[in-house]
Amino acid sequence: MFDKLVKINCHSKNILLRKIAGNLPGKFYCCQINCIEIDKTVLFAHHARGCIIIAAKICENRVVWKLQFPNNFR
């Protein structure tokens, strides 16, 4: 479901669908994605729970990874 929401949010021509799909990742996954241009081939290697992804452009064939550090990491 996350991948479908991202595809609608980033690539749908329907403005209403984009707006709805833009809010749902935050509601379901605590994730926010703000990209001016994201290629359709971009993949997420996780469900993006708790992530904020902000980019002007993410080029083709890229994978977005979520990095988690232990609480005591300095």
N, C-alpha and C positions, 0 to 999 in steps of 0.2 A: 504494500500500500504506500510506503514511503516513496518508492521510486515513481509511482504513478502521480503522487502529489507534486513531486519535483518537476516531472515532465509537464504537467498542466501549468504549474506556477511559472515555469521558465519559458515554455514554448507555445502555449495555447494562443490562438488568435482572438479568442473570446475574452474580452476584458473582465466580464463578470466572473467567469470561471477562474481566471488568473487571480482575481481578488480573493475569492473563496479559498482556492487552493493555497494561496499565500499565507492565510491565517491558520490553516489546519495543522501544518507541521509543528507550529508553536504550541497548539492545543494538545496534540497527541504525543509529540516527541520532545517538547521543550527545545525546539530547534528553530532557528531563524536563518533563512537564506536570502541574501540580497545581492544579486548579480546583475549587472547591466547586460552582460552577454555571457552566456554559458552554452557551450556546444552540446548538441544532443548526445554525443558519445561519452560525455563525462559520467563516471560511475562513482558511487559512494561505497566504500569498503565497510560500512557500518550503517546503523540506522540513524546516526547523527544525534542521538539523544543528548541533550544538553549543549549542543554546539551552536555557535553563531558563525556563519560563513558569509563573509563580505568580500566581494571581488569586483573589479571593473570588467575583467574578462578571464574566463577559464577556457583554454584552448582544447582542441579535440584530443581524444584518447588519453585523458588524464583521470587519475583516481584520487579522490579526496579521502584521506585517512584521518581518523580521530586519534589523537594522542592523549593518553591518560597517564598522569604521574601519581605516585602514591602521596598521601597527605604529608608525609615527612620529607618529601623531595625538596631540595634547596638548589 
